[in-house]
Amino acid sequence: MRAGCEATVSETVHAHGLRQCRYRGLARVHMQYILTAAGANVVRLSGCFPPGTAPPRPARPLTTFQRLCQNSTAKRGS
């Protein structure tokens, strides 16, 4: 369990420059840590899917206008 935490800390230090802070003040330092962690998560998530692919999404429901158009073309065809 500790190895996973150490790997995450090492990644943020080496890849994202977390060893030294750019700002002064506790609030600004905290904000930098939060944004760096979010950026590291985005980088990790980008590796989950090959380039050019996206996760599958459920089909979006039809809008009222689309249903109206389908109903009008179905009535014309009959």
N, C-alpha and C positions, 0 to 999 in steps of 0.2 A: 504494500500500500504506500509506503514511504517513497519507494522508487518512482511511482507515478507522479507524486507531488514534486519530487526533486527534478524529474524530467521536465515538468511544466515550468518550474522556476528557471531551470537552465535555458529552456527555449526562450522565455521572455527576456532573460538577461542577454543572451547572445544574439538572438534574431531581431529583437524589438528594442534593444537599448534601455532596459529597465534598471540597470545598475545605478545610473546617475539621473537625477531628476532635473528637468529644465526650469522648474519654477520654485519660488519661495512661498512658504505658507502652507499650512496643513490642508486647507481646502483644495488648493490648486494641485498639490502633490497627490492627494486622494483622487482628484478628477483625472490626472494623468494615468494613475494606476488602473482606474476603471476603464478608460478609453483604450489603454494598451491591452488589457485583458479581453475587451470586446473585439479588438482588431485581431488578436491571436485566435479567438474563436471563429471569426469570419474566415481567416486563412485556413483553419482546420476544416471548416465546413466546405470550403471550395474544393477541397481534395476528395470529397465524398462522391462526387459525380464526375464522370469524364467530361472534357470540354465539349460543348455543343449539345449536351443533354440536360434535361431538367427532371426533377422528380415528378412522378405521375400525379396529375390533379384530377379531381372528380369533375365531371361535366357541369358546366354552369347551367342553371335553370333558364328556360326561355323567358324573355321579357314579354310584357303584355302586347307590345307592338309586334313581336315575332309570332306570337300565338294568333293574333288577329290576321296577319298576312298568311299564315298557314291555313287558317280556317277559310279565308276568302278564296285562296287558290284551290282548295279541296272542293268548295261549293261550285266553282266555275267548271272544274273537270267533270263533275257529275252530270 
